[in-house]
Amino acid sequence: MGVKELKQQKTGSDAPTEKSFKCDTCGKDFLFRSILKIHLRRVHSQDKPYSCKTCGKKFKRSTHLKVHLKIHTGEKSYCCETCGKKFRQKSGLATHLSVHTGEKSYCCETCGKKFRHKSGLANHLSVHTGEKSYCCETCGRRFRQKSSLDTHFRLHTGERPYSCETCGKRFIQSSSFHDHLKSHSDEKPHSCNTCGRAFKKRGDLRKWFLGLQAEPTLNWL
């Protein structure tokens, strides 16, 4: 078969057309059927075949499971060259870098407040609208942020993904977990501007400061 005949065959009616496989759910077009199948599984299917053996949480993608496992192992592969702080995800490092640059590219058109990240602006906008888009399917409670809903939902599931390697105690929230870690450390990063006394937890500093404010009243009584 000559080159001319081969070209004619390739351009004939049997040749595949661009974006010939359409998703019936969202209408998106794909060039290959195999890519359409991947799209259906990842986007529209509720099937979560990848399960964490430690806490039982399930995921649609193996990559999401790998990222999740770092919560249990404590692995932080991405390091900031400026301050040395480490992160589990590359996206976390990228987000952190704006702390050093001071750049705040996202501005609220209502009040002018600026944010380093688009997600921060999106969360802030609900303050003006009062919108609570995320609803707990178990109890009906609504939240402005998805992260708040995810944390709340653990109250129903009993999941405690944050584990202390020193004593084994587990926590629902990352903030509670990091506060607990300070109980094993001598570090006291929170200090009182009035008297200089230092505390391990911000909450302890707040209680101390409120006590100082109440002292003149108590002495007068």
C-alpha positions, 0 to 999 in steps of 0.5 A, a space after each residue: 500500500 502506498 503512502 497516498 492510499 495509507 493517508 486516505 485510509 487514515 482520514 476515512 470515515 472509520 477514523 476516530 474523531 476528536 473527543 468522541 466519547 461523552 460523559 452522560 452525567 456531566 456532558 464532558 467529552 473525551 478522546 479515548 473511552 479509557 479516559 472516560 472510564 477513569 473520569 466516571 470512576 473518579 468524579 461521579 462514582 461513589 466507590 472508594 476502593 482504597 482504604 486506610 488500614 489504620 483508621 478505616 477512612 476510604 478514598 477514590 484514588 490511591 494517591 489520596 490514600 498515600 497522602 492520608 497515610 502521612 497523618 499516621 506516620 508523621 512523614 513530612 517530605 517537603 521542606 521550606 529552604 527558608 525556615 526549615 519547616 516541613 510539610 506532608 504535601 507539596 501544596 502545603 509547602 507552596 502555600 507556606 512560602 507566601 508567609 515569607 514573601 508576604 504576598 496577598 494576591 486575593 482581595 475581598 471586594 466587600 471589605 478590602 481584606 486581602 488573603 494569600 490564598 484563594 481558599 482563604 478568600 472563599 472562606 472569608 466571603 461567607 462572613 458577608 453572605 452568612 452562607 453555610 454551604 456544608 451540611 452534616 448528613 447525620 445531624 443537619 448542622 451546617 458549616 461555612 467551611 468544608 474543613 469544619 464539616 470534616 472535623 465535625 463529622 469525626 464526632 459521629 464516626 469516632 475517627 481520631 486520625 492524629 496520634 501522639 507517638 509519645 503516649 499514644 493518645 489520639 485526637 480528632 483535631 489537628 490543633 488539639 493534637 499539636 497543643 498536646 505535643 507541647 505537654 511533652 516538650 519544655 517549649 513555652 512559646 506563648 508569653 504575657 506582654 505584661 509580666 513576661 510569664 510564658 505558657 505552653 498553650 495559647 489557652 493558658 496564656 488567655 486565662 492568665 491574661 484574663 486573671 490579670 485584668 480581673 485583679 484590680 477589681 478583686 483587690 478593690 472588693 
